[in-house]
Amino acid sequence: MAMFEVSHMNMALKGADQDSILKDLAKLAKSIDVVDDEAQLVADYHEREVESTTGFGNGVAIPHAKSNNVKTATILFGRSANEIEWQSLDGKPVNTFISLLVPANAGDVHLKLLASLSRKLVHKDFVAILKNGDQSAVLDAINQAIS
């Protein structure tokens, strides 16, 4: 399985708040068999949010987890019709989510992914694809960003 493919995407997340979005993402992770325990992933996400917000700004959040619960380094993508309060750096709600899941023993893989994506997220064209592009456009944009 590739790190990011179409099965890793949910273009219509239903959650109306941060917790329910994180649960939606965890359900997606479990459905593609990259985590052992869905509830543990939700807990790992929350633990990370307590350290500092993953609300990057421009309506994008990058919730991530590094845990023994994660089987293989994976990227999930989600989009919501709802505006979700996320304590973002710019104070604005988010509706677009890139989730990085990394096994505990994967060294600094998540930092490299985070750095690659963070660099791209300052580009308006990249953010526009994430927010408005179809599945294949988003797939290509993220895979190019991390390659």
C-alpha positions in Angstrom: 0.0 0.0 0.0 1.3 3.5 -0.9 1.5 6.1 1.8 -1.3 8.1 0.2 -3.9 6.7 -2.2 -7.6 7.3 -3.0 -8.8 4.9 -0.3 -7.2 7.2 2.3 -9.6 10.0 1.4 -13.0 11.1 2.8 -14.3 14.1 0.9 -17.4 14.4 3.1 -16.5 14.2 6.8 -19.6 14.4 8.9 -18.2 15.7 12.2 -19.3 19.0 13.5 -16.5 19.5 16.0 -12.9 18.6 16.5 -13.5 15.4 18.4 -16.0 14.0 15.9 -13.7 14.9 13.0 -10.8 13.1 14.7 -13.2 10.1 15.2 -14.1 10.2 11.5 -10.4 10.2 10.6 -9.7 7.3 13.0 -12.6 5.3 11.5 -11.0 5.9 8.1 -7.6 4.7 9.4 -9.2 1.6 10.8 -11.1 0.8 7.6 -7.9 0.8 5.6 -6.2 -1.3 8.3 -3.4 1.1 9.2 -4.2 1.2 12.9 -5.0 -1.6 15.4 -7.3 0.4 17.6 -9.6 3.2 16.5 -10.2 4.6 20.0 -6.4 4.7 20.7 -5.8 6.7 17.6 -8.5 9.3 18.7 -6.7 9.4 22.1 -3.3 9.9 20.3 -4.7 12.7 18.2 -6.1 14.5 21.3 -2.8 14.1 23.1 -1.0 15.8 20.2 -3.6 18.6 20.1 -3.0 19.3 23.8 0.8 19.9 23.1 0.0 22.5 20.4 -2.7 23.0 17.8 -2.4 21.3 14.5 -4.5 24.0 12.9 -2.1 25.3 10.4 -4.1 28.2 9.1 -5.9 28.9 5.8 -8.6 26.4 6.9 -6.2 23.5 7.0 -5.3 21.2 10.0 -2.7 18.5 10.1 -3.7 16.2 12.9 -1.0 13.6 13.5 -0.1 10.7 15.6 3.1 8.7 16.2 2.2 5.6 18.0 2.7 1.8 18.4 -0.9 1.6 17.3 0.0 2.7 13.8 1.1 -0.1 11.5 2.6 1.8 8.6 3.3 5.4 7.8 0.1 6.7 6.2 -1.5 10.0 5.1 -5.2 10.5 5.4 -7.1 13.3 3.8 -10.5 14.7 4.7 -12.8 17.5 3.8 -15.8 18.8 5.7 -18.7 21.0 4.7 -18.7 22.2 8.3 -16.4 24.9 9.6 -14.6 23.3 12.5 -13.1 25.3 15.5 -9.5 24.1 15.8 -7.7 26.8 17.8 -5.8 27.4 14.5 -2.7 29.6 14.4 -4.7 32.2 12.4 -7.8 31.9 14.7 -10.0 30.7 11.9 -12.0 27.5 11.7 -10.8 24.6 9.4 -12.6 22.3 6.9 -9.6 20.5 5.3 -7.5 17.9 7.0 -4.3 16.1 6.2 -3.6 13.5 8.9 -0.1 12.0 9.3 0.0 8.6 11.0 3.5 7.1 11.8 4.6 4.1 13.7 6.4 4.8 17.0 9.6 3.2 15.6 9.6 5.2 12.3 12.2 7.7 13.5 11.7 11.2 12.1 9.5 10.2 9.2 6.6 12.3 10.5 8.8 15.4 10.9 10.0 15.1 7.3 6.4 14.7 6.1 5.2 17.6 8.2 8.0 19.8 6.9 7.3 18.9 3.3 3.5 19.6 3.7 4.1 22.7 5.8 6.3 24.2 3.1 3.5 23.5 0.5 0.7 24.9 2.7 2.1 28.5 2.3 1.4 28.2 -1.5 -2.1 29.4 -2.3 -2.4 27.1 -5.4 -1.7 24.0 -3.3 -4.2 25.1 -0.6 -6.8 25.8 -3.4 -6.4 22.2 -4.7 -6.8 20.8 -1.2 -10.0 22.8 -0.7 -11.6 22.6 -4.1 -9.9 19.9 -6.1 -11.4 16.6 -6.9 -9.9 13.3 -5.5 -7.4 12.8 -8.3 -6.2 16.5 -8.1 -5.7 16.2 -4.3 -4.0 12.8 -4.6 -1.5 14.2 -7.1 -0.9 17.4 -5.1 -0.2 15.6 -1.9 1.9 12.8 -3.5 4.0 15.5 -5.3 4.4 17.4 -2.0 5.8 14.4 -0.2 7.9 12.9 -3.0 
